[in-house]
Structure formats: structure tokens, C-alpha cells
Amino acid sequence: MEDPAKLADTIAANAMLALPDKQDLLETESPRERLEKLIKLLAKEVEILDVEQKIHARVKTQIEKSQKEYYLNEQMKAIQKELHQKDDFSKEIDELKKRVKAAKMPKEAEAAAEKELGRLAKMMPFSPETTVSRTYLDWMVSLPWKEETRDEIDLGKAKKILDEDHFGLKKPKDRVLEYLAVCKLTEKLRGPILCFVGPPGVGKTSIARSIARSMGRNFVRMSLGGVRDESEIRGHRRTYVASMPGRIIQSMKKAKSRNPVFLMDEIDKMGTDWRGDPAAALLEVLDPEQNTEFNDHFLDVPFDISKVMFVATANTLWGIPVSLRDRMEIIDFSGYTHDEKIEIAKTFLIPRQLRDHGIREGALKIDDKGIDAVIRGYTREAGVRNLNREFASMCRRAARKIVETGVQTVKVTPDNVGDYLGIPKFLDTKASYNAVGIATGLAWTENGGEVLAVEAVAVPGKGALTLTGKLGDVMKESAQAAFSYVRSRELAPDSYVNSHNFHVHIPEGAIPKDGPSAGVTLATALASLFSGRPVKQNLSMTGELTLTGRVLPIGGLKEKVIASFRDEINTVLFPKANLKELEEIPEEIRSKMRLHPVERMDEVLDLALEPAARKPARGAKKVKSGK
């Protein structure tokens, strides 16, 4: 064929070209251009055919390999059957069958495990699905479905163990002994769900271990601080890659019994995000009516955790949802008193640190006065965690001195304690000195009670109130209510009030402060400023104030009174509605304090302010009795 046009048309007609490409060739008049376009299109088709051929060859090779493996596996099985032998995979299946029977699972769980075993037996040994089935069956046979420890119900022995490990902590100890007593009378009692709430370092976590030891149960701990994913509690479904059971089931496997003491540490530090709310997932775990059939997403069968003794710890109740709080028995842990800290240091902390640092008994001597100097000069806490660190530091310095100088005994006294611990971190000074416009309040924090100074001054202005000290919204509203109440009492003439601005400041301005319990303190500081009558020395107060002058109850009275006692402020005014809480204050503190319950702000002013001077301050009026 010598005609280029006819050649191009013939090839185009027989080639597998797209319709638009054929139309384009027909519309091209020049034979040369038509052939050039055709060459490009054919080159493209050749490339596509090459790729298809490569893919086909690769698929064929893979199929042949799989067929070869299957054929060889079948041959291997046939040979082993003739020789009465089993391959590793068959041995593994048989081993899992024995373990499933030995696990003594409930019928539903056993049926699920046997079904999964049947699926596993039909799979190729090295397929991805085999790994998922193996993992599932391993978890199923490793859980303590029937294993449980026998409770040692000996109240005398339990009390001795609890007292050996911890000083004080009467409430939680009594609760555990009550539980053991009921267990002795009936074996049908479900495990209690306790929540220990208190400042850091008071023994919440460690007493859970002692509870387990006193009852003869296994102990397992799960930290919930920072947990934000619901799957951390309930587990991931097996459809996900690398899925695992939740931390409840993982902890039960570690416990190796179905009735351990299960500690859920820092339950108030859980968060929530788009992955779910772990606190909501815990509702089923901590509900005695539901936790007989706890369903983990990974296992997908019920697991009975009703015999577990759950113990949760928290620093505050604010971070725990109300629905979760309702399922737990709250036991408050208060801060230790000064005398309790000395006793704990002598009985527990110092002997432990001497053992840990290899110092023989008697090589480091520190008496009560030395311990007192460490507590007052180097710690400000409700618990004893920092105190323990200071004794560890002291032991390291003492160990070095013993090794370097060869001395047999190191004696620590209040005079030389600085040689071992450095310059004191806290000066032995009061947080507040009462005066005109200055009152001392009491606050509660996660670390226990604190003494709070409230200062008020008047500057030329137009009767406005300024608040500083990084106060929260609730505290600002309390200050506004206190200001309005004091103005309503007409302690100073309107001309004085309208010509001055009043600035209220609470020191340590970098520390956030909030809550309503400083209402009476704010009102007392302002009333002192308006009337010119100084606040009495050696006096502190706490209470929420209403606009009509009623004093409402507050929380944390014990911690606040202990803080006042620690600062050697022996007179405390507190709401009468909190009278029932006085019995929680240790007798050695209560006997040394003057505790005045009050119902109205008039009583506070009568008790807190010095009598009016013969010549009252400029613009000041005598405080009314309110009767």
C-alpha cells in the first residue's frame, strides 16, 4: 500500500482507538499530519498494553504461589496424618481448646471462644485474620473467669495491718473493718465502691494497698489521669487494626483473680473530647446493679466484676460528674496536724529513708525539735510527700558525711538543720496581721487549708470598688455583696463614701482565688476601713455572706481550722451551720482554739472589731448592734 492517506485510514479503522481520537484523524486533511497523530496514539496504546501485561504476569505469579503454598500445606497435612503427627498450627489449636475448657468460662463466653476457635482452624496459619483470632483467644483464656482469693476475715489482724502501714485515717480504716464484719456475717455482699477525696500526700493511694493486704486480696492499680478516650475503658472493637481490650479488662488479667482491690487513681483528672467521655463509660463499671455483666467491646461477651472492691482517689469532687459521684461512697481525707506529722516522721518516714539510703539504725539522730524545724521551715502541705523528700535529702547528705569523714553518728538539731537541707524555704512568720482595713480569712485548696489576708484601702474617687489579686467570678460577686452590705450599715457618712474609691486586694496575686467563703472576711475588712475600728489580733474567719447579713455554711472547715492553728491564730469565727463538723477536728487542736459559731454578720463585727475609740476616725460611725 503506497498511498499514505489510505494507509493511515486503514490502520486507524483497525486500531482500538477512542471515538474522539478517530474523529480527530478523519478531520485531519494532510496525510503527513494524520500519520504523525496516529503514531502518537499507537505509542500510547503500546504503553498501556505493556502495563497490562506486567500486571497480569504479577497476578498470575501470586496466584500460582498461593496455590503452591496451599498444595504443599495439604500435602504436609496428608503426610503428617499418615505418620500420626501434627503440625505446629494444629498443636496450637489443640492447646487453645484445652485452655478454653480449663478457663471455666460462662456458657456465653465459652460458646464465643469455641466459635472463634472453629474460625481459626479453617484459616491459613500466617494470614492477618489468624493473628486477630489468636489475640482474642489469648485474652479469653487468660482472664480470671472463676479464680478468686479467699478473704481473710480476721478483724484484729486487719486492724493491726492497717495501723502498721498508716497513722490516723480513722474513717477509711473503720469503713474497711465494717465491710469485713459484714462479710463475716454474709457471703453475698457485693464489693463496696469507695472514693477517697483529699489533698496530695495524705495516704489515699497507699492505704488501698494496705486494704488489699489486710483482706488477703490481690491489688491492681489503674491511673485515670489524662484519660480522654472512652475506648481506654471499654476497649476497641476487633474490626480495628491492633485493637485491644480496655484498661478494666487488662487490669483484671493482671490481678489474676476476679475479686481484687481495684484502685482507680486520680478519677477527678479524666477529660473528655470527640473520642467520647470515659466518665460515662465508668458508670457501668461502678454500678453494682450493672457490673455483673460488664461488656468490653473487644471481648464482646459479659464479664462479671461485681466481686471487685473498687477504690477511687481524687483531690477534689469538682472534677467528678454528679452521676459518677452518686455511685460511690465518699470518704474525706483531711490534712495531717503538726503533731501527726511529727509522729508519722518518727514512725514511718525516717526509718524508711534510713533503710533506703543504707544508713544503720542510730547513725542518724534527729529529735522532735529537729523534725519540728524541718516541718516548719521546709514544708507547707496538708500531707507528708514533700516532708518525705526533705528527709531523703537529709539522709543523702548524712550518708556522704559518714563516708567522707568516717563519723559513726550524725546528729541533726534545729541549729544545724540548714547544713543538711539548705536555707529554710518558709520563714516562720504569720500570713496576716489584722489592723484597720486588714482582716484574716481562711481558704481551702487541693493542698489543704490556707490563711488568707484581705486588705482594703480608701483613695480619693467617686465611691467605686476595685478588686485585685486574681479573683474568680464567684469571689468578685462575694466582694460586691460585702461592699453593698457594709454600705447599707451606714458605718461612714455618704459624703465620705461618695468621695472615695475603695480598693480591696488579696495578696499573692499570681495565685488564682475563687469561692464564696471569703464573704465575711471581705465585709469585715471594709467595715473596719469605714468605721476606723481595727480588726482584733489573733483572729481569723470564714463564711459566705448574703446581702441581708446572713452567714451561710462553707466547706473544708477542718482544714481551715488546722491552717489557722498552724499559723498560731487561735480564734476562729465560722458559720453556725457548720457546728456538726467540729467533731472532725482533732481534740488536741480543738482544745487549744476558741471557735465561735456565728449566724449573722452583726455577730462577726461585734466579735472581730475592736471597740470604737472615744474619738472615732474621720467620717466613721459606731457599729450598730443590729438588734
VOZAGU-904529 format. One record per residue (C-alpha): residue number from 1; z, y, x. Coordinates in steps of 0.02 Angstrom, whole numbers. Each point is the difference from the previous one (the first is absolute). Example, Ala and Ser with C-alpha at 12.3 -4.5 7.8 and 13.67 -1.06 7.14 Angstrom:
2
NODE     k       c3       c2       c1
NODE     1      390     -225      615
NODE     2      -33      172       69
//
This chain:
627
NODE     k       c3       c2       c1
NODE     1        0        0        0
NODE     2      -66      156       86
NODE     3       35      133     -134
NODE     4      170       81       39
NODE     5       23       58     -179
NODE     6      -30     -174      -71
NODE     7      117      -76      132
NODE     8      141      119      -46
NODE     9      -22      -32     -187
NODE    10       -4     -190       22
NODE    11      159       -4      106
NODE    12       91      121     -117
NODE    13      -48     -104     -152
NODE    14       75     -160       76
NODE    15      153       77       84
NODE    16      173        4      -86
NODE    17        8      190      -13
NODE    18       92      109     -122
NODE    19     -105       77     -140
NODE    20       24      181       59
NODE    21      -60      -52      175
NODE    22     -157      -82      -73
NODE    23      -35      154     -105
NODE    24       17      109      154
NODE    25     -128     -108       93
NODE    26     -125       11     -143
NODE    27       14      189       -2
NODE    28      -36       12      187
NODE    29     -189       27       22
NODE    30      -14      -12      189
NODE    31      -11     -183       56
NODE    32       83       44      166
NODE    33      151       79      -84
NODE    34        7     -144     -124
NODE    35        8     -128      141
NODE    36      134       99       94
NODE    37      111        6     -156
NODE    38      -31     -185      -29
NODE    39       52      -43      178
NODE    40      165       93      -23
NODE    41       36      -88     -165
NODE    42      -40     -170       73
NODE    43      112       32      152
NODE    44      142       41     -120
NODE    45      -29     -160      -98
NODE    46       -1     -102      161
NODE    47      172       72       48
NODE    48       71      -45     -171
NODE    49      -67     -177       13
NODE    50       79      -19      173
NODE    51      171       54      -66
NODE    52      -13     -119     -147
NODE    53      -45     -142      115
NODE    54      151       34      112
NODE    55      117        6     -150
NODE    56      -72     -161      -69
NODE    57       22      -87      168
NODE    58      180       60       16
NODE    59       46      -59     -177
NODE    60      -83     -167       31
NODE    61       98      -23      161
NODE    62      163       42      -87
NODE    63      -34     -119     -144
NODE    64      -45     -137      122
NODE    65      162       32       97
NODE    66      106       -9     -160
NODE    67      -91     -157      -54
NODE    68       28      -74      173
NODE    69      186       40       -5
NODE    70       17      -72     -174
NODE    71      -97     -156       50
NODE    72      107      -24      157
NODE    73      162       29      -97
NODE    74      -52     -130     -128
NODE    75      -44     -121      139
NODE    76      169       34       83
NODE    77       90      -34     -164
NODE    78      -96     -162      -25
NODE    79       41      -60      177
NODE    80      185       47      -18
NODE    81        6      -88     -167
NODE    82      -68     -158       80
NODE    83      127       15      142
NODE    84      140       42     -125
NODE    85       28      169       87
NODE    86       14      178      -66
NODE    87      -63      162       73
NODE    88      113      150       33
NODE    89      -48       86     -163
NODE    90       41     -154     -104
NODE    91      165      -18       92
NODE    92       39      183      -39
NODE    93      -38      -29     -186
NODE    94      116     -151       -3
NODE    95      137       98       89
NODE    96      -14      142     -125
NODE    97       11     -125     -145
NODE    98      163      -68       71
NODE    99       70      176       24
NODE   100      -46       49     -178
NODE   101       97     -151      -66
NODE   102      147       34      116
NODE   103       11      184      -51
NODE   104       65      -49     -174
NODE   105      -94      142      -84
NODE   106        9       34     -187
NODE   107     -138      -85     -101
NODE   108     -107      157      -13
NODE   109        8       36      187
NODE   110      -31     -182       45
NODE   111     -153       -6     -114
NODE   112      -70      158       82
NODE   113       30      -72      175
NODE   114      -83     -166      -43
NODE   115     -150       90      -76
NODE   116      -20      102      159
NODE   117       17     -160      103
NODE   118     -142      -78      -99
NODE   119     -110      152       34
NODE   120       45       -4      185
NODE   121      -47     -184       15
NODE   122     -176       37      -63
NODE   123      -30      146      119
NODE   124      -81        1      171
NODE   125      140       -3      131
NODE   126      -50      164       85
NODE   127      -58      105     -148
NODE   128       88      167      -37
NODE   129       60      -65     -169
NODE   130       92     -141       89
NODE   131      107      127       96
NODE   132       50       87     -163
NODE   133       49     -166      -81
NODE   134       96      -56      155
NODE   135       99      164        4
NODE   136       42      -13     -185
NODE   137       60     -180       15
NODE   138      101       40      157
NODE   139       94      135      -96
NODE   140       26     -112     -152
NODE   141       78     -142      100
NODE   142      105      117      111
NODE   143       96       85     -141
NODE   144      176      -57      -46
NODE   145      -38      -59     -178
NODE   146      158     -107      -12
NODE   147       96       30      163
NODE   148      160      100      -21
NODE   149      162       21       94
NODE   150      165      -44      -77
NODE   151      116      149      -29
NODE   152      165       -8       94
NODE   153      116       58     -139
NODE   154      159       33       99
NODE   155       64      174      -43
NODE   156      127        2      142
NODE   157     -131      -45      131
NODE   158     -127      122      -74
NODE   159      126      143        1
NODE   160       46      -39      180
NODE   161     -183        4       56
NODE   162      -34      164      -92
NODE   163      155       81       77
NODE   164      -43      -65      173
NODE   165     -172       82       -4
NODE   166       38      165      -89
NODE   167      144      120      -15
NODE   168       31       72     -174
NODE   169     -145      -14     -124
NODE   170      117      -62     -136
NODE   171     -121       16     -146
NODE   172     -144     -108       66
NODE   173      124     -129       67
NODE   174       87      -12     -169
NODE   175     -167      -19      -88
NODE   176      -51     -147      111
NODE   177      169      -85      -24
NODE   178      -16       24     -189
NODE   179     -172      -82        6
NODE   180       69     -149       98
NODE   181      145      -18     -121
NODE   182     -119       -8     -148
NODE   183     -110     -125       95
NODE   184      152     -112       19
NODE   185       27        1     -188
NODE   186     -182      -21      -50
NODE   187     -155      -56       95
NODE   188     -121       84     -119
NODE   189       25      179       58
NODE   190     -158       85       59
NODE   191        0       93      164
NODE   192       62      180      -16
NODE   193     -111      146       47
NODE   194      103      125       99
NODE   195      -54      169       67
NODE   196      104       76      140
NODE   197      -20      190        2
NODE   198       73      108      136
NODE   199      -31      101      159
NODE   200      -72      -80      157
NODE   201      113      -99      115
NODE   202      135      -53     -125
NODE   203      -42     -187        5
NODE   204     -115      -27     -149
NODE   205     -124     -112       92
NODE   206      125      -93      108
NODE   207      116      -44     -145
NODE   208     -145      -92      -83
NODE   209       -3     -119      151
NODE   210      188      -23      -17
NODE   211      -21      -40     -185
NODE   212     -125     -137       44
NODE   213      118      -69      134
NODE   214      150        1     -116
NODE   215      -98      -95     -135
NODE   216      -84     -122      119
NODE   217     -172       60      -52
NODE   218     -155       37      103
NODE   219      -40      185       28
NODE   220     -168       87       -5
NODE   221      -40      185       16
NODE   222     -151       97      -64
NODE   223      -22      183       47
NODE   224      -79      105     -138
NODE   225       -6      165       94
NODE   226     -176       73      -10
NODE   227      -70     -139     -112
NODE   228     -134       76     -112
NODE   229     -109     -146      -52
NODE   230       44     -109     -150
NODE   231      -84     -147       87
NODE   232      137        6      132
NODE   233      116      -66     -136
NODE   234     -115     -107     -108
NODE   235     -126      -57      132
NODE   236     -191        6        3
NODE   237     -113     -109     -104
NODE   238      -90     -137       94
NODE   239     -170       80      -32
NODE   240       40      126      137
NODE   241      -34      -36      182
NODE   242      157      -43      100
NODE   243      107        8     -159
NODE   244      185      -44       14
NODE   245      149      -20     -116
NODE   246      112      151      -30
NODE   247      156       36      100
NODE   248      114      -79     -131
NODE   249      -83     -171       22
NODE   250      -14       23      189
NODE   251      187       36        8
NODE   252       40     -152     -108
NODE   253      -96     -107      123
NODE   254      102       73      145
NODE   255      162      -29      -97
NODE   256      -37     -188      -15
NODE   257      104       -9     -160
NODE   258      -23       65     -175
NODE   259      173       79      -12
NODE   260       17      113      153
NODE   261       81      171       11
NODE   262     -156      109       -7
NODE   263       21      176       71
NODE   264     -125      132      -56
NODE   265       33      140      125
NODE   266      -37      184      -33
NODE   267      -57      -27     -180
NODE   268        3      189      -28
NODE   269     -131       28      135
NODE   270     -144      -84      -93
NODE   271     -152      106      -42
NODE   272     -148      -11     -119
NODE   273     -186       36       14
NODE   274     -168      -58      -69
NODE   275       38     -180       52
NODE   276      139      -15     -128
NODE   277      187       25      -19
NODE   278      107     -128       94
NODE   279      154       55      -98
NODE   280      -84      -57     -160
NODE   281      -39     -169       80
NODE   282      185      -19       42
NODE   283       48       13     -183
NODE   284      -46     -182      -27
NODE   285       87      -54      160
NODE   286      165       84      -46
NODE   287        3      -46     -185
NODE   288      107     -158      -29
NODE   289      -97      -33     -161
NODE   290     -168       -4       89
NODE   291       26      -56      179
NODE   292       12     -183      -47
NODE   293     -190        5        1
NODE   294      -50      126      133
NODE   295     -189       -6       17
NODE   296      -75       43      169
NODE   297     -186       43       -7
NODE   298      -40     -112      149
NODE   299       91     -156      -63
NODE   300      -46       32     -182
NODE   301      139     -117      -58
NODE   302      180       45      -53
NODE   303      138       -6      132
NODE   304      183        1      -51
NODE   305      102      134       90
NODE   306      140       11     -129
NODE   307      127      -82      118
NODE   308      -27      130      136
NODE   309      140      125       29
NODE   310      -93      165       18
NODE   311       82      142       94
NODE   312      -88      168       14
NODE   313       51      148      109
NODE   314      -37      185      -23
NODE   315       60      166       66
NODE   316      -21       87     -168
NODE   317      -40      -48     -179
NODE   318     -128      140      -18
NODE   319     -141     -100       77
NODE   320       27     -152     -114
NODE   321      -91        3     -169
NODE   322      116       -6     -151
NODE   323      -75     -163      -65
NODE   324       33      -84      168
NODE   325      174       76       15
NODE   326       43      -70     -172
NODE   327      -24     -179       64
NODE   328      126       17      142
NODE   329      188       14       13
NODE   330       33      159      100
NODE   331      141       -6      129
NODE   332       35      164       90
NODE   333       41       -2      185
NODE   334       97      155       52
NODE   335       15       73      173
NODE   336      141      -58      112
NODE   337      154      107       24
NODE   338       54       55      174
NODE   339      138     -130        8
NODE   340     -120     -136      -58
NODE   341     -122       47      139
NODE   342      137      -15      131
NODE   343       49     -172      -66
NODE   344     -184      -57       -7
NODE   345      -27       62      178
NODE   346      151      -97       66
NODE   347      -32     -159      -99
NODE   348     -189      -14       -1
NODE   349     -103      127       97
NODE   350       86        8      170
NODE   351       27     -189       21
NODE   352     -182      -31      -48
NODE   353      -65      128      124
NODE   354      111      -70      139
NODE   355      -75     -173      -30
NODE   356     -178       67       -6
NODE   357       21       95      164
NODE   358       88     -140       94
NODE   359      164       95       21
NODE   360      151     -114        0
NODE   361      142       30     -121
NODE   362      120      132       66
NODE   363     -124       73      126
NODE   364      -36      148     -116
NODE   365      153       78      -81
NODE   366      -11      131     -137
NODE   367      145       41     -114
NODE   368        3       75     -175
NODE   369       -2      178       68
NODE   370     -155      -39      103
NODE   371      -87      -77     -150
NODE   372       51      152     -103
NODE   373      -80      114      130
NODE   374     -163      -99       -8
NODE   375       -4        7     -191
NODE   376       37      186      -10
NODE   377     -105       58      146
NODE   378     -153     -111       -5
NODE   379      -31      -56     -180
NODE   380      -20       78     -172
NODE   381      -41     -142     -118
NODE   382       63      -98     -148
NODE   383      -27     -169       86
NODE   384       26      -61      177
NODE   385     -178      -25       65
NODE   386        1      150      117
NODE   387      178      -39       50
NODE   388      -57     -172       54
NODE   389     -138       80      106
NODE   390      126      113       85
NODE   391      109     -149       46
NODE   392     -155      -89       67
NODE   393      -36      152      110
NODE   394      181        2       57
NODE   395       -8     -185       47
NODE   396     -159       26      102
NODE   397       82      139      100
NODE   398      157     -105       23
NODE   399     -102     -152       55
NODE   400      -89      105      131
NODE   401      166       69       64
NODE   402       74     -175       12
NODE   403     -150      -65       98
NODE   404      -19      149      116
NODE   405      183       33       41
NODE   406       77     -172      -28
NODE   407      142       68     -109
NODE   408       86     -130     -109
NODE   409       42      112     -147
NODE   410      -82      153      -77
NODE   411      109      106     -113
NODE   412      -75      123     -124
NODE   413      111      142      -65
NODE   414      -35      158     -100
NODE   415        0       95      165
NODE   416     -134     -104       89
NODE   417     -106      -58     -147
NODE   418     -129      131       49
NODE   419      -29      -93      165
NODE   420      -67     -148      -99
NODE   421      -85       84     -149
NODE   422      -44      172       64
NODE   423       35      166      -84
NODE   424       66      -21     -179
NODE   425     -137       18     -130
NODE   426      115       75     -131
NODE   427      133      132       27
NODE   428      163      -24      -93
NODE   429      -24      155     -107
NODE   430        1       23     -188
NODE   431     -165       20      -91
NODE   432       68      145     -102
NODE   433      139      130        0
NODE   434       32       75     -171
NODE   435        1      189      -17
NODE   436      -65      137     -116
NODE   437     -170      -63      -59
NODE   438       17     -165       95
NODE   439       47     -164      -86
NODE   440       -1     -181       56
NODE   441      -94     -129     -104
NODE   442      -24     -186       14
NODE   443     -167      -91       -1
NODE   444      -57     -181       -6
NODE   445     -143      -63      110
NODE   446      -73     -169       45
NODE   447      114        4      152
NODE   448      158       31     -102
NODE   449       97      157      -44
NODE   450      -25      168       84
NODE   451       94      165        1
NODE   452     -109      145      -55
NODE   453       30      187       29
NODE   454      -61      127     -129
NODE   455      -13      181       57
NODE   456      -33      151     -111
NODE   457      -25      183       49
NODE   458      -46      160      -93
NODE   459     -132      122       64
NODE   460      -68      160      -81
NODE   461     -129      -43     -134
NODE   462      -27      -22     -186
NODE   463      105     -150      -51
NODE   464     -117     -138       58
NODE   465       56     -171       65
NODE   466      -76      -74      160
NODE   467       26     -182       46
NODE   468      -32      -73      174
NODE   469       41     -162       93
NODE   470     -147     -111      -54
NODE   471       70      -31     -174
NODE   472      -83     -115     -126
NODE   473      -47       50     -177
NODE   474      157      -72      -80
NODE   475      114       90      123
NODE   476      -92      165      -27
NODE   477       25      -18     -188
NODE   478      186      -36       30
NODE   479       12      160      103
NODE   480      -85      100     -139
NODE   481      122      -72     -129
NODE   482      148       40      114
NODE   483      -63      179       25
NODE   484      -20       25     -187
NODE   485      173      -71      -33
NODE   486       84      113      129
NODE   487      -90      153      -69
NODE   488       58      -45     -176
NODE   489      181        1       61
NODE   490      -15      186       45
NODE   491       89      -21      167
NODE   492      -84      160       63
NODE   493      -65      154      -94
NODE   494     -183        4      -52
NODE   495      -30      149      115
NODE   496       48     -107      150
NODE   497     -101     -152      -55
NODE   498     -156      103      -43
NODE   499        3       92      166
NODE   500        9     -155      110
NODE   501     -101     -155       35
NODE   502       96     -162       29
NODE   503      -52     -123      135
NODE   504       68     -179       -6
NODE   505      -30     -108      152
NODE   506       47     -181       38
NODE   507       -1      -29      190
NODE   508      -99     -132       95
NODE   509     -156       74      -77
NODE   510     -117     -133       71
NODE   511       83     -137     -104
NODE   512      -62      -17     -181
NODE   513      137       13     -131
NODE   514       -6      -36     -186
NODE   515      105      -52     -148
NODE   516      113       84     -128
NODE   517      171      -41       75
NODE   518       11      162      100
NODE   519        7      105     -160
NODE   520      188       37        6
NODE   521       -9       38      188
NODE   522     -142      125      -26
NODE   523       94       81     -144
NODE   524      162        9      102
NODE   525      -88       85      148
NODE   526      -81      128     -117
NODE   527      162       29      -97
NODE   528       91       29      165
NODE   529     -133      125       53
NODE   530        3       92     -167
NODE   531      190        9      -10
NODE   532       40       24      184
NODE   533      124     -145       -8
NODE   534      -18     -123      146
NODE   535      -16     -186      -30
NODE   536      157      -95       51
NODE   537       -1      -89      167
NODE   538        2     -190       15
NODE   539      -87      -22     -168
NODE   540     -166      -80      -52
NODE   541      -80      -33     -169
NODE   542     -139      -90      -93
NODE   543      -65        1     -178
NODE   544     -146       49     -109
NODE   545       19      165      -94
NODE   546      -71       50     -170
NODE   547      -35      177      -60
NODE   548      154       -7     -111
NODE   549      114      -49      145
NODE   550       21     -186      -30
NODE   551       16     -111      155
NODE   552     -104     -159      -19
NODE   553       21     -166       95
NODE   554      -89      -37      163
NODE   555      -40     -154      105
NODE   556       67      -60      168
NODE   557      178       65      -21
NODE   558       74     -126      122
NODE   559     -123       45      139
NODE   560       29      186      -30
NODE   561      190      -15        8
NODE   562      -14     -103      160
NODE   563     -112      137       75
NODE   564      129      132      -47
NODE   565      139     -105       77
NODE   566     -103      -25      158
NODE   567      -15      191       17
NODE   568      189       17      -28
NODE   569      -25       91     -166
NODE   570      140      -74     -104
NODE   571      -24       86     -168
NODE   572     -148      -51     -110
NODE   573      -48       65     -173
NODE   574     -105     -125      -97
NODE   575      -57      -26     -182
NODE   576      130      -76     -114
NODE   577     -132     -120      -66
NODE   578        2      -85      172
NODE   579      186      -44       -9
NODE   580      -41     -185      -23
NODE   581      -80       -3      174
NODE   582      159       50       91
NODE   583       56     -182       11
NODE   584     -151      -35      112
NODE   585       66      121      132
NODE   586      106      -92      131
NODE   587      187       24      -26
NODE   588       26       62      179
NODE   589     -117      146      -37
NODE   590       52       31     -180
NODE   591      183       16       50
NODE   592      -40      137      127
NODE   593     -114      103     -115
NODE   594       34      122     -142
NODE   595     -131      -45     -130
NODE   596      -12      119     -149
NODE   597     -104      -50     -152
NODE   598      -77      149      -93
NODE   599      -93       18     -165
NODE   600      -50      183        1
NODE   601      -53      127      130
NODE   602      150      110      -44
NODE   603      114     -135       71
NODE   604     -106       -7      158
NODE   605       14      188       28
NODE   606      188       -2      -32
NODE   607       24     -140      127
NODE   608     -130       54      129
NODE   609       19      189       15
NODE   610      144       92       81
NODE   611       99      113     -117
NODE   612      -73      173      -23
NODE   613       59      130      126
NODE   614      102      148      -60
NODE   615     -151      110       34
NODE   616     -154      -98      -53
NODE   617     -161       14       97
NODE   618     -122      136      -48
NODE   619      -74      -38     -171
NODE   620       98     -162      -20
NODE   621       98      -52     -155
NODE   622      140     -123      -22
NODE   623      -56     -176      -43
NODE   624       27      -37     -185
NODE   625       98     -152      -48
NODE   626     -126      -51     -132
NODE   627      137      -44     -124
//
